[in-house]
């Protein structure tokens, strides 16, 4: 998929403790061990411990989070490989 100004997707990770993600369309689900994000490049799944969303700006398509990050992986938007946790 070609990136245009409207669908720029970047991930900046500081150590394994902080992430800043652009291209975020929505947060599908989250708890302190997993966050599922709908991005312009597909579903981004983040797994770890003590995960916390610090900032979510859907109009600016930015998400910032902290915690201990163990795993990042993508699935397609219409693919449902695993059950997603609902907000809360």
N, CA, C and O atoms as a GROMACS GRO file, in nm:
protein
  352
    1UNK      N    1   0.084  -0.117   0.000
    1UNK     CA    2   0.000   0.000   0.000
    1UNK      C    3   0.089   0.124   0.000
    1UNK      O    4   0.180   0.136   0.082
    2UNK      N    5   0.063   0.213  -0.091
    2UNK     CA    6   0.139   0.337  -0.100
    2UNK      C    7   0.094   0.433   0.009
    2UNK      O    8  -0.026   0.450   0.033
    3UNK      N    9   0.191   0.496   0.075
    3UNK     CA   10   0.156   0.591   0.180
    3UNK      C   11   0.134   0.729   0.119
    3UNK      O   12   0.218   0.778   0.042
    4UNK      N   13   0.023   0.789   0.153
    4UNK     CA   14  -0.005   0.927   0.115
    4UNK      C   15  -0.009   1.009   0.242
    4UNK      O   16   0.001   0.955   0.352
    5UNK      N   17  -0.025   1.139   0.226
    5UNK     CA   18  -0.030   1.226   0.344
    5UNK      C   19  -0.142   1.188   0.439
    5UNK      O   20  -0.130   1.208   0.560
    6UNK      N   21  -0.253   1.133   0.385
    6UNK     CA   22  -0.368   1.098   0.468
    6UNK      C   23  -0.353   0.965   0.540
    6UNK      O   24  -0.427   0.937   0.634
    7UNK      N   25  -0.256   0.881   0.497
    7UNK     CA   26  -0.244   0.752   0.562
    7UNK      C   27  -0.100   0.722   0.604
    7UNK      O   28  -0.055   0.608   0.593
    8UNK      N   29  -0.029   0.822   0.650
    8UNK     CA   30   0.107   0.802   0.699
    8UNK      C   31   0.101   0.720   0.828
    8UNK      O   32   0.026   0.753   0.920
    9UNK      N   33   0.180   0.617   0.834
    9UNK     CA   34   0.182   0.528   0.950
    9UNK      C   35   0.326   0.514   0.996
    9UNK      O   36   0.410   0.458   0.924
   10UNK      N   37   0.354   0.563   1.114
   10UNK     CA   38   0.488   0.553   1.172
   10UNK      C   39   0.476   0.506   1.316
   10UNK      O   40   0.379   0.535   1.386
   11UNK      N   41   0.577   0.431   1.358
   11UNK     CA   42   0.585   0.385   1.496
   11UNK      C   43   0.720   0.428   1.551
   11UNK      O   44   0.824   0.399   1.492
   12UNK      N   45   0.718   0.496   1.663
   12UNK     CA   46   0.841   0.531   1.732
   12UNK      C   47   0.838   0.465   1.869
   12UNK      O   48   0.747   0.488   1.948
   13UNK      N   49   0.938   0.382   1.896
   13UNK     CA   50   0.944   0.314   2.024
   13UNK      C   51   1.068   0.360   2.098
   13UNK      O   52   1.179   0.358   2.044
   14UNK      N   53   1.050   0.403   2.222
   14UNK     CA   54   1.160   0.439   2.310
   14UNK      C   55   1.182   0.322   2.405
   14UNK      O   56   1.103   0.299   2.496
   15UNK      N   57   1.292   0.249   2.382
   15UNK     CA   58   1.315   0.128   2.460
   15UNK      C   59   1.200   0.033   2.435
   15UNK      O   60   1.153   0.018   2.323
   16UNK      N   61   1.157  -0.031   2.539
   16UNK     CA   62   1.036  -0.114   2.531
   16UNK      C   63   0.928  -0.057   2.622
   16UNK      O   64   0.836  -0.128   2.664
   17UNK      N   65   0.939   0.075   2.652
   17UNK     CA   66   0.851   0.134   2.751
   17UNK      C   67   0.754   0.238   2.696
   17UNK      O   68   0.657   0.272   2.764
   18UNK      N   69   0.777   0.290   2.576
   18UNK     CA   70   0.690   0.397   2.524
   18UNK      C   71   0.677   0.383   2.373
   18UNK      O   72   0.776   0.360   2.303
   19UNK      N   73   0.553   0.398   2.323
   19UNK     CA   74   0.526   0.397   2.180
   19UNK      C   75   0.451   0.522   2.141
   19UNK      O   76   0.365   0.570   2.215
   20UNK      N   77   0.484   0.575   2.023
   20UNK     CA   78   0.406   0.682   1.961
   20UNK      C   79   0.374   0.632   1.821
   20UNK      O   80   0.463   0.599   1.744
   21UNK      N   81   0.244   0.626   1.789
   21UNK     CA   82   0.198   0.567   1.664
   21UNK      C   83   0.114   0.669   1.588
   21UNK      O   84   0.022   0.728   1.645
   22UNK      N   85   0.145   0.691   1.460
   22UNK     CA   86   0.061   0.776   1.376
   22UNK      C   87  -0.014   0.686   1.277
   22UNK      O   88   0.023   0.570   1.257
   23UNK      N   89  -0.119   0.739   1.218
   23UNK     CA   90  -0.202   0.662   1.126
   23UNK      C   91  -0.309   0.581   1.198
   23UNK      O   92  -0.364   0.486   1.141
   24UNK      N   93  -0.339   0.618   1.323
   24UNK     CA   94  -0.437   0.546   1.404
   24UNK      C   95  -0.578   0.591   1.367
   24UNK      O   96  -0.608   0.710   1.367
   25UNK      N   97  -0.663   0.495   1.335
   25UNK     CA   98  -0.802   0.525   1.301
   25UNK      C   99  -0.896   0.503   1.418
   25UNK      O  100  -0.996   0.574   1.432
   26UNK      N  101  -0.866   0.403   1.502
   26UNK     CA  102  -0.953   0.372   1.616
   26UNK      C  103  -0.881   0.274   1.708
   26UNK      O  104  -0.789   0.204   1.666
   27UNK      N  105  -0.923   0.270   1.833
   27UNK     CA  106  -0.877   0.167   1.926
   27UNK      C  107  -0.989   0.064   1.935
   27UNK      O  108  -1.101   0.097   1.975
   28UNK      N  109  -0.959  -0.059   1.898
   28UNK     CA  110  -1.060  -0.165   1.896
   28UNK      C  111  -1.084  -0.220   2.035
   28UNK      O  112  -1.198  -0.247   2.073
   29UNK      N  113  -0.976  -0.237   2.111
   29UNK     CA  114  -0.989  -0.290   2.246
   29UNK      C  115  -0.858  -0.274   2.320
   29UNK      O  116  -0.751  -0.262   2.260
   30UNK      N  117  -0.868  -0.276   2.452
   30UNK     CA  118  -0.746  -0.263   2.532
   30UNK      C  119  -0.767  -0.311   2.674
   30UNK      O  120  -0.878  -0.308   2.727
   31UNK      N  121  -0.660  -0.355   2.733
   31UNK     CA  122  -0.651  -0.377   2.877
   31UNK      C  123  -0.503  -0.363   2.911
   31UNK      O  124  -0.426  -0.315   2.828
   32UNK      N  125  -0.463  -0.403   3.030
   32UNK     CA  126  -0.324  -0.378   3.069
   32UNK      C  127  -0.224  -0.477   3.008
   32UNK      O  128  -0.104  -0.464   3.032
   33UNK      N  129  -0.272  -0.575   2.929
   33UNK     CA  130  -0.181  -0.671   2.865
   33UNK      C  131  -0.188  -0.669   2.713
   33UNK      O  132  -0.102  -0.728   2.647
   34UNK      N  133  -0.288  -0.603   2.654
   34UNK     CA  134  -0.302  -0.601   2.508
   34UNK      C  135  -0.379  -0.478   2.462
   34UNK      O  136  -0.473  -0.433   2.528
   35UNK      N  137  -0.336  -0.424   2.349
   35UNK     CA  138  -0.406  -0.312   2.284
   35UNK      C  139  -0.419  -0.349   2.137
   35UNK      O  140  -0.321  -0.389   2.074
   36UNK      N  141  -0.539  -0.334   2.081
   36UNK     CA  142  -0.565  -0.358   1.940
   36UNK      C  143  -0.606  -0.226   1.876
   36UNK      O  144  -0.703  -0.163   1.918
   37UNK      N  145  -0.531  -0.184   1.776
   37UNK     CA  146  -0.550  -0.054   1.711
   37UNK      C  147  -0.582  -0.075   1.564
   37UNK      O  148  -0.514  -0.152   1.497
   38UNK      N  149  -0.683  -0.007   1.515
   38UNK     CA  150  -0.712  -0.005   1.372
   38UNK      C  151  -0.628   0.108   1.313
   38UNK      O  152  -0.649   0.225   1.346
   39UNK      N  153  -0.534   0.073   1.226
   39UNK     CA  154  -0.448   0.174   1.162
   39UNK      C  155  -0.473   0.172   1.012
   39UNK      O  156  -0.541   0.083   0.961
   40UNK      N  157  -0.418   0.268   0.943
   40UNK     CA  158  -0.433   0.274   0.798
   40UNK      C  159  -0.360   0.159   0.729
   40UNK      O  160  -0.377   0.141   0.608
   41UNK      N  161  -0.279   0.083   0.800
   41UNK     CA  162  -0.206  -0.031   0.745
   41UNK      C  163  -0.259  -0.166   0.793
   41UNK      O  164  -0.200  -0.269   0.763
   42UNK      N  165  -0.369  -0.166   0.866
   42UNK     CA  166  -0.427  -0.288   0.919
   42UNK      C  167  -0.440  -0.281   1.069
   42UNK      O  168  -0.417  -0.176   1.129
   43UNK      N  169  -0.475  -0.393   1.130
   43UNK     CA  170  -0.489  -0.399   1.275
   43UNK      C  171  -0.351  -0.418   1.336
   43UNK      O  172  -0.281  -0.514   1.303
   44UNK      N  173  -0.312  -0.328   1.425
   44UNK     CA  174  -0.186  -0.339   1.498
   44UNK      C  175  -0.217  -0.388   1.638
   44UNK      O  176  -0.292  -0.324   1.712
   45UNK      N  177  -0.159  -0.501   1.673
   45UNK     CA  178  -0.177  -0.561   1.806
   45UNK      C  179  -0.050  -0.540   1.886
   45UNK      O  180   0.060  -0.566   1.838
   46UNK      N  181  -0.066  -0.493   2.008
   46UNK     CA  182   0.046  -0.469   2.098
   46UNK      C  183   0.022  -0.552   2.223
   46UNK      O  184  -0.085  -0.544   2.283
   47UNK      N  185   0.121  -0.631   2.262
   47UNK     CA  186   0.107  -0.713   2.382
   47UNK      C  187   0.222  -0.684   2.476
   47UNK      O  188   0.333  -0.653   2.433
   48UNK      N  189   0.195  -0.695   2.606
   48UNK     CA  190   0.295  -0.670   2.708
   48UNK      C  191   0.232  -0.672   2.845
   48UNK      O  192   0.140  -0.748   2.872
   49UNK      N  193   0.283  -0.586   2.933
   49UNK     CA  194   0.227  -0.575   3.068
   49UNK      C  195   0.225  -0.429   3.110
   49UNK      O  196   0.305  -0.348   3.062
   50UNK      N  197   0.136  -0.396   3.199
   50UNK     CA  198   0.118  -0.260   3.250
   50UNK      C  199   0.101  -0.159   3.136
   50UNK      O  200   0.151  -0.047   3.145
   51UNK      N  201   0.029  -0.199   3.030
   51UNK     CA  202   0.007  -0.110   2.916
   51UNK      C  203  -0.095  -0.003   2.952
   51UNK      O  204  -0.195  -0.030   3.018
   52UNK      N  205  -0.066   0.119   2.907
   52UNK     CA  206  -0.151   0.233   2.941
   52UNK      C  207  -0.153   0.330   2.823
   52UNK      O  208  -0.047   0.370   2.774
   53UNK      N  209  -0.272   0.367   2.777
   53UNK     CA  210  -0.284   0.468   2.672
   53UNK      C  211  -0.272   0.605   2.737
   53UNK      O  212  -0.356   0.642   2.820
   54UNK      N  213  -0.168   0.679   2.700
   54UNK     CA  214  -0.142   0.811   2.757
   54UNK      C  215  -0.217   0.918   2.681
   54UNK      O  216  -0.271   1.012   2.740
   55UNK      N  217  -0.221   0.904   2.547
   55UNK     CA  218  -0.286   1.005   2.464
   55UNK      C  219  -0.347   0.937   2.343
   55UNK      O  220  -0.284   0.853   2.278
   56UNK      N  221  -0.471   0.973   2.312
   56UNK     CA  222  -0.538   0.927   2.191
   56UNK      C  223  -0.600   1.047   2.123
   56UNK      O  224  -0.690   1.110   2.179
   57UNK      N  225  -0.552   1.080   2.005
   57UNK     CA  226  -0.604   1.191   1.925
   57UNK      C  227  -0.650   1.132   1.792
   57UNK      O  228  -0.572   1.124   1.698
   58UNK      N  229  -0.778   1.091   1.785
   58UNK     CA  230  -0.828   1.025   1.666
   58UNK      C  231  -0.832   1.123   1.548
   58UNK      O  232  -0.804   1.082   1.435
   59UNK      N  233  -0.865   1.249   1.571
   59UNK     CA  234  -0.866   1.345   1.461
   59UNK      C  235  -0.725   1.369   1.406
   59UNK      O  236  -0.709   1.391   1.286
   60UNK      N  237  -0.624   1.364   1.491
   60UNK     CA  238  -0.485   1.376   1.448
   60UNK      C  239  -0.421   1.243   1.415
   60UNK      O  240  -0.307   1.237   1.369
   61UNK      N  241  -0.496   1.132   1.440
   61UNK     CA  242  -0.452   0.995   1.412
   61UNK      C  243  -0.324   0.957   1.487
   61UNK      O  244  -0.237   0.891   1.432
   62UNK      N  245  -0.315   1.000   1.614
   62UNK     CA  246  -0.197   0.974   1.698
   62UNK      C  247  -0.238   0.899   1.824
   62UNK      O  248  -0.340   0.930   1.886
   63UNK      N  249  -0.158   0.800   1.863
   63UNK     CA  250  -0.175   0.732   1.990
   63UNK      C  251  -0.039   0.724   2.057
   63UNK      O  252   0.062   0.691   1.994
   64UNK      N  253  -0.036   0.754   2.187
   64UNK     CA  254   0.085   0.738   2.266
   64UNK      C  255   0.052   0.646   2.382
   64UNK      O  256  -0.054   0.657   2.444
   65UNK      N  257   0.144   0.553   2.411
   65UNK     CA  258   0.121   0.457   2.518
   65UNK      C  259   0.250   0.425   2.590
   65UNK      O  260   0.360   0.444   2.537
   66UNK      N  261   0.234   0.376   2.713
   66UNK     CA  262   0.348   0.333   2.794
   66UNK      C  263   0.322   0.193   2.846
   66UNK      O  264   0.211   0.142   2.836
   67UNK      N  265   0.425   0.132   2.901
   67UNK     CA  266   0.415  -0.002   2.959
   67UNK      C  267   0.537  -0.083   2.921
   67UNK      O  268   0.635  -0.029   2.869
   68UNK      N  269   0.532  -0.212   2.946
   68UNK     CA  270   0.640  -0.302   2.905
   68UNK      C  271   0.592  -0.374   2.780
   68UNK      O  272   0.502  -0.458   2.787
   69UNK      N  273   0.652  -0.342   2.665
   69UNK     CA  274   0.606  -0.392   2.536
   69UNK      C  275   0.684  -0.519   2.500
   69UNK      O  276   0.807  -0.519   2.495
   70UNK      N  277   0.610  -0.627   2.477
   70UNK     CA  278   0.670  -0.756   2.442
   70UNK      C  279   0.656  -0.790   2.294
   70UNK      O  280   0.744  -0.853   2.236
   71UNK      N  281   0.546  -0.747   2.230
   71UNK     CA  282   0.516  -0.794   2.096
   71UNK      C  283   0.432  -0.692   2.020
   71UNK      O  284   0.337  -0.636   2.074
   72UNK      N  285   0.466  -0.670   1.893
   72UNK     CA  286   0.386  -0.590   1.800
   72UNK      C  287   0.363  -0.678   1.677
   72UNK      O  288   0.457  -0.737   1.625
   73UNK      N  289   0.238  -0.686   1.630
   73UNK     CA  290   0.212  -0.759   1.507
   73UNK      C  291   0.086  -0.707   1.440
   73UNK      O  292  -0.003  -0.653   1.506
   74UNK      N  293   0.080  -0.724   1.309
   74UNK     CA  294  -0.032  -0.677   1.228
   74UNK      C  295  -0.119  -0.793   1.182
   74UNK      O  296  -0.071  -0.904   1.158
   75UNK      N  297  -0.248  -0.764   1.170
   75UNK     CA  298  -0.342  -0.851   1.101
   75UNK      C  299  -0.420  -0.761   1.007
   75UNK      O  300  -0.428  -0.640   1.028
   76UNK      N  301  -0.480  -0.818   0.903
   76UNK     CA  302  -0.559  -0.740   0.809
   76UNK      C  303  -0.685  -0.688   0.878
   76UNK      O  304  -0.732  -0.747   0.975
   77UNK      N  305  -0.738  -0.577   0.826
   77UNK     CA  306  -0.857  -0.517   0.886
   77UNK      C  307  -0.976  -0.612   0.888
   77UNK      O  308  -1.054  -0.610   0.983
   78UNK      N  309  -0.991  -0.695   0.787
   78UNK     CA  310  -1.106  -0.785   0.782
   78UNK      C  311  -1.074  -0.925   0.832
   78UNK      O  312  -1.156  -1.016   0.820
   79UNK      N  313  -0.954  -0.943   0.887
   79UNK     CA  314  -0.914  -1.072   0.942
   79UNK      C  315  -0.938  -1.072   1.092
   79UNK      O  316  -0.908  -0.973   1.159
   80UNK      N  317  -0.991  -1.180   1.146
   80UNK     CA  318  -1.017  -1.188   1.289
   80UNK      C  319  -0.948  -1.313   1.343
   80UNK      O  320  -1.014  -1.414   1.369
   81UNK      N  321  -0.814  -1.306   1.359
   81UNK     CA  322  -0.736  -1.423   1.403
   81UNK      C  323  -0.765  -1.463   1.546
   81UNK      O  324  -0.758  -1.581   1.580
   82UNK      N  325  -0.798  -1.366   1.630
   82UNK     CA  326  -0.820  -1.398   1.770
   82UNK      C  327  -0.930  -1.308   1.823
   82UNK      O  328  -0.955  -1.203   1.765
   83UNK      N  329  -0.994  -1.347   1.928
   83UNK     CA  330  -1.100  -1.263   1.984
   83UNK      C  331  -1.037  -1.138   2.043
   83UNK      O  332  -0.932  -1.143   2.108
   84UNK      N  333  -1.102  -1.026   2.018
   84UNK     CA  334  -1.051  -0.898   2.066
   84UNK      C  335  -1.121  -0.861   2.195
   84UNK      O  336  -1.240  -0.885   2.213
   85UNK      N  337  -1.044  -0.802   2.285
   85UNK     CA  338  -1.099  -0.759   2.414
   85UNK      C  339  -1.168  -0.626   2.396
   85UNK      O  340  -1.118  -0.539   2.324
   86UNK      N  341  -1.280  -0.609   2.459
   86UNK     CA  342  -1.356  -0.484   2.451
   86UNK      C  343  -1.296  -0.383   2.548
   86UNK      O  344  -1.225  -0.420   2.641
   87UNK      N  345  -1.328  -0.255   2.525
   87UNK     CA  346  -1.279  -0.147   2.612
   87UNK      C  347  -1.310  -0.178   2.757
   87UNK      O  348  -1.416  -0.231   2.791
   88UNK      N  349  -1.214  -0.143   2.842
   88UNK     CA  350  -1.238  -0.154   2.985
   88UNK      C  351  -1.155  -0.256   3.042
   88UNK      O  352  -1.161  -0.281   3.162
   0.00000   0.00000   0.00000
